[in-house]
Amino acid sequence: MSVQRIASRYAKSLIELAQEQNKLEAVTKDMETFKELLGNRDLYLLLKSPVVGTDKKKQIFKTLFEGKFDQLTSSFLDVLTTKVRESYMPEIVTEYLAQYKRLMHISTVTVTTATELDEKTLDAIKAKLLESKATDEKVEIVSVVDPDLIGGFVLEFDDKIYDASLASKLDGLKRQFRDNLYISQVSN
């Protein structure tokens, strides 16, 4: 079975259980925290390690997360470890958060600009996106700064990219001049 299919099934099961037990928000908060913790290389390697035994991993998870995560989340981690599926946890967390956003009708939009945007500008972008009906009912904006854009912005959401950056426009002009037969014949 593919990693994506495994992650999808476990994520779906956790969401359904969390809904049944009215713990959806608590479990989602735990999953967001876990995703941040996966940035720690040691934890990531522990999850992926076939050398560290199941009992040792359970003991480490209990020490790290007991009292900090909801009981449902802790039980879920225990089940994954018992079934030797903890190595899929990074993918499960990512899939869980994606399924949660679909369930709650949240679109994540990445706005990349050459300089940092203020809250007023981000709110205006959010309002325009909601007004356009191109996104879901709620919009979550992730702001990224890339000085190589020179100016303008790039919007990414739902596998779509709208590139209104100055770097992109300059690149387009270079291509037009390079591909223009008349200009290349005159210069010879």
One Martini backbone bead per residue (centre of mass of N, CA, C, O) as a GRO file, in nm:
protein
  188
    1MET     BB    1   0.099   0.035   0.020
    2SER     BB    2   0.082   0.356   0.008
    3VAL     BB    3   0.161   0.627   0.186
    4GLN     BB    4  -0.085   0.801   0.109
    5ARG     BB    5  -0.301   0.593   0.184
    6ILE     BB    6  -0.226   0.556   0.476
    7ALA     BB    7  -0.246   0.852   0.564
    8SER     BB    8  -0.543   0.893   0.480
    9ARG     BB    9  -0.675   0.677   0.663
   10TYR     BB   10  -0.571   0.775   0.939
   11ALA     BB   11  -0.674   1.065   0.918
   12LYS     BB   12  -0.974   0.997   0.882
   13SER     BB   13  -1.007   0.841   1.146
   14LEU     BB   14  -0.929   1.073   1.336
   15ILE     BB   15  -1.145   1.272   1.251
   16GLU     BB   16  -1.391   1.096   1.314
   17LEU     BB   17  -1.329   1.057   1.614
   18ALA     BB   18  -1.317   1.359   1.690
   19GLN     BB   19  -1.610   1.415   1.613
   20GLU     BB   20  -1.753   1.208   1.796
   21GLN     BB   21  -1.587   1.343   2.063
   22ASN     BB   22  -1.556   1.654   2.042
   23LYS     BB   23  -1.211   1.693   1.940
   24LEU     BB   24  -1.116   1.847   1.685
   25GLU     BB   25  -0.960   2.099   1.789
   26ALA     BB   26  -0.759   1.953   1.978
   27VAL     BB   27  -0.634   1.763   1.765
   28THR     BB   28  -0.546   1.981   1.568
   29LYS     BB   29  -0.353   2.119   1.761
   30ASP     BB   30  -0.172   1.871   1.794
   31MET     BB   31  -0.095   1.845   1.492
   32GLU     BB   32   0.040   2.122   1.470
   33THR     BB   33   0.251   2.069   1.686
   34PHE     BB   34   0.373   1.814   1.557
   35LYS     BB   35   0.467   1.954   1.299
   36GLU     BB   36   0.668   2.136   1.441
   37LEU     BB   37   0.833   1.902   1.577
   38LEU     BB   38   0.935   1.779   1.298
   39GLY     BB   39   1.175   1.988   1.281
   40ASN     BB   40   1.302   1.785   1.457
   41ARG     BB   41   1.537   1.564   1.376
   42ASP     BB   42   1.524   1.355   1.609
   43LEU     BB   43   1.222   1.290   1.588
   44TYR     BB   44   1.218   1.207   1.294
   45LEU     BB   45   1.427   0.976   1.323
   46LEU     BB   46   1.269   0.814   1.530
   47LEU     BB   47   1.022   0.751   1.352
   48LYS     BB   48   1.210   0.615   1.112
   49SER     BB   49   1.332   0.406   1.302
   50PRO     BB   50   1.413   0.053   1.306
   51VAL     BB   51   1.593   0.026   1.572
   52VAL     BB   52   1.383   0.139   1.743
   53GLY     BB   53   1.166   0.027   1.953
   54THR     BB   54   0.841   0.024   2.042
   55ASP     BB   55   0.870   0.059   2.352
   56LYS     BB   56   1.062   0.301   2.340
   57LYS     BB   57   0.875   0.490   2.180
   58LYS     BB   58   0.641   0.492   2.381
   59GLN     BB   59   0.806   0.610   2.613
   60ILE     BB   60   0.885   0.873   2.472
   61PHE     BB   61   0.598   0.975   2.408
   62LYS     BB   62   0.501   0.982   2.699
   63THR     BB   63   0.710   1.187   2.798
   64LEU     BB   64   0.647   1.417   2.585
   65PHE     BB   65   0.294   1.408   2.575
   66GLU     BB   66   0.198   1.383   2.852
   67GLY     BB   67  -0.052   1.628   2.912
   68LYS     BB   68  -0.032   1.785   2.618
   69PHE     BB   69  -0.223   1.587   2.498
   70ASP     BB   70  -0.479   1.447   2.398
   71GLN     BB   71  -0.601   1.138   2.451
   72LEU     BB   72  -0.656   1.071   2.154
   73THR     BB   73  -0.375   1.135   2.047
   74SER     BB   74  -0.219   0.939   2.229
   75SER     BB   75  -0.368   0.685   2.133
   76PHE     BB   76  -0.290   0.711   1.838
   77LEU     BB   77   0.016   0.687   1.880
   78ASP     BB   78  -0.001   0.407   2.009
   79VAL     BB   79  -0.125   0.258   1.769
   80LEU     BB   80   0.094   0.322   1.563
   81THR     BB   81   0.322   0.185   1.723
   82THR     BB   82   0.198  -0.098   1.747
   83LYS     BB   83   0.170  -0.108   1.412
   84VAL     BB   84   0.425   0.017   1.285
   85ARG     BB   85   0.341   0.350   1.182
   86GLU     BB   86   0.523   0.598   1.281
   87SER     BB   87   0.677   0.662   1.008
   88TYR     BB   88   0.396   0.808   0.895
   89MET     BB   89   0.340   1.068   1.061
   90PRO     BB   90   0.413   1.306   0.875
   91GLU     BB   91   0.194   1.230   0.661
   92ILE     BB   92  -0.052   1.223   0.849
   93VAL     BB   93  -0.044   1.514   0.943
   94THR     BB   94  -0.068   1.646   0.666
   95GLU     BB   95  -0.337   1.506   0.591
   96TYR     BB   96  -0.507   1.597   0.826
   97LEU     BB   97  -0.485   1.905   0.771
   98ALA     BB   98  -0.610   1.888   0.488
   99GLN     BB   99  -0.882   1.761   0.573
  100TYR     BB  100  -0.963   1.981   0.768
  101LYS     BB  101  -0.974   2.213   0.561
  102ARG     BB  102  -1.193   2.087   0.388
  103LEU     BB  103  -1.408   2.058   0.612
  104MET     BB  104  -1.378   2.389   0.686
  105HIS     BB  105  -1.328   2.565   0.432
  106ILE     BB  106  -1.001   2.605   0.379
  107SER     BB  107  -0.779   2.831   0.233
  108THR     BB  108  -0.446   2.827   0.122
  109VAL     BB  109  -0.245   3.123   0.084
  110THR     BB  110   0.036   3.221  -0.102
  111VAL     BB  111   0.235   3.516  -0.044
  112THR     BB  112   0.475   3.658  -0.262
  113THR     BB  113   0.732   3.895  -0.181
  114ALA     BB  114   0.991   4.130  -0.159
  115THR     BB  115   0.826   4.235   0.084
  116GLU     BB  116   0.676   4.298   0.363
  117LEU     BB  117   0.351   4.275   0.478
  118ASP     BB  118   0.086   4.418   0.599
  119GLU     BB  119  -0.218   4.365   0.744
  120LYS     BB  120  -0.387   4.541   0.553
  121THR     BB  121  -0.299   4.402   0.290
  122LEU     BB  122  -0.376   4.113   0.366
  123ASP     BB  123  -0.678   4.179   0.408
  124ALA     BB  124  -0.728   4.274   0.118
  125ILE     BB  125  -0.657   4.008  -0.019
  126LYS     BB  126  -0.863   3.836   0.129
  127ALA     BB  127  -1.115   3.990   0.033
  128LYS     BB  128  -1.071   3.943  -0.273
  129LEU     BB  129  -1.076   3.635  -0.263
  130LEU     BB  130  -1.362   3.606  -0.143
  131GLU     BB  131  -1.505   3.775  -0.367
  132SER     BB  132  -1.412   3.580  -0.615
  133LYS     BB  133  -1.464   3.262  -0.542
  134ALA     BB  134  -1.177   3.096  -0.560
  135THR     BB  135  -1.235   3.025  -0.273
  136ASP     BB  136  -1.320   2.948   0.010
  137GLU     BB  137  -1.482   3.063   0.294
  138LYS     BB  138  -1.183   3.047   0.397
  139VAL     BB  139  -0.873   3.232   0.470
  140GLU     BB  140  -0.526   3.145   0.458
  141ILE     BB  141  -0.230   3.333   0.511
  142VAL     BB  142   0.093   3.309   0.354
  143SER     BB  143   0.391   3.481   0.411
  144VAL     BB  144   0.646   3.557   0.163
  145VAL     BB  145   0.995   3.636   0.121
  146ASP     BB  146   1.137   3.748  -0.213
  147PRO     BB  147   1.376   3.951  -0.346
  148ASP     BB  148   1.383   3.831  -0.649
  149LEU     BB  149   1.109   3.973  -0.748
  150ILE     BB  150   1.148   4.298  -0.680
  151GLY     BB  151   0.826   4.288  -0.747
  152GLY     BB  152   0.523   4.231  -0.648
  153PHE     BB  153   0.350   3.904  -0.696
  154VAL     BB  154   0.260   3.571  -0.556
  155LEU     BB  155  -0.003   3.337  -0.606
  156GLU     BB  156  -0.099   3.040  -0.405
  157PHE     BB  157  -0.362   2.798  -0.496
  158ASP     BB  158  -0.499   2.515  -0.580
  159ASP     BB  159  -0.272   2.467  -0.805
  160LYS     BB  160  -0.224   2.781  -0.835
  161ILE     BB  161  -0.071   3.053  -1.033
  162TYR     BB  162  -0.007   3.407  -0.970
  163ASP     BB  163   0.215   3.611  -1.168
  164ALA     BB  164   0.309   3.962  -1.060
  165SER     BB  165   0.608   3.987  -1.114
  166LEU     BB  166   0.886   4.152  -1.220
  167ALA     BB  167   1.065   3.911  -1.288
  168SER     BB  168   0.861   3.777  -1.483
  169LYS     BB  169   0.834   4.014  -1.682
  170LEU     BB  170   1.135   4.027  -1.759
  171ASP     BB  171   1.153   3.739  -1.863
  172GLY     BB  172   0.941   3.775  -2.087
  173LEU     BB  173   1.096   3.992  -2.244
  174LYS     BB  174   1.347   3.827  -2.305
  175ARG     BB  175   1.199   3.613  -2.472
  176GLN     BB  176   1.084   3.800  -2.688
  177PHE     BB  177   1.358   3.902  -2.793
  178ARG     BB  178   1.484   3.623  -2.855
  179ASP     BB  179   1.225   3.524  -3.047
  180ASN     BB  180   1.268   3.763  -3.236
  181LEU     BB  181   1.345   3.758  -3.566
  182TYR     BB  182   1.389   4.053  -3.648
  183ILE     BB  183   1.602   4.128  -3.433
  184SER     BB  184   1.809   3.899  -3.501
  185GLN     BB  185   1.858   3.990  -3.803
  186VAL     BB  186   1.955   4.283  -3.754
  187SER     BB  187   2.210   4.206  -3.568
  188ASN     BB  188   2.368   4.047  -3.813
   0.00000   0.00000   0.00000
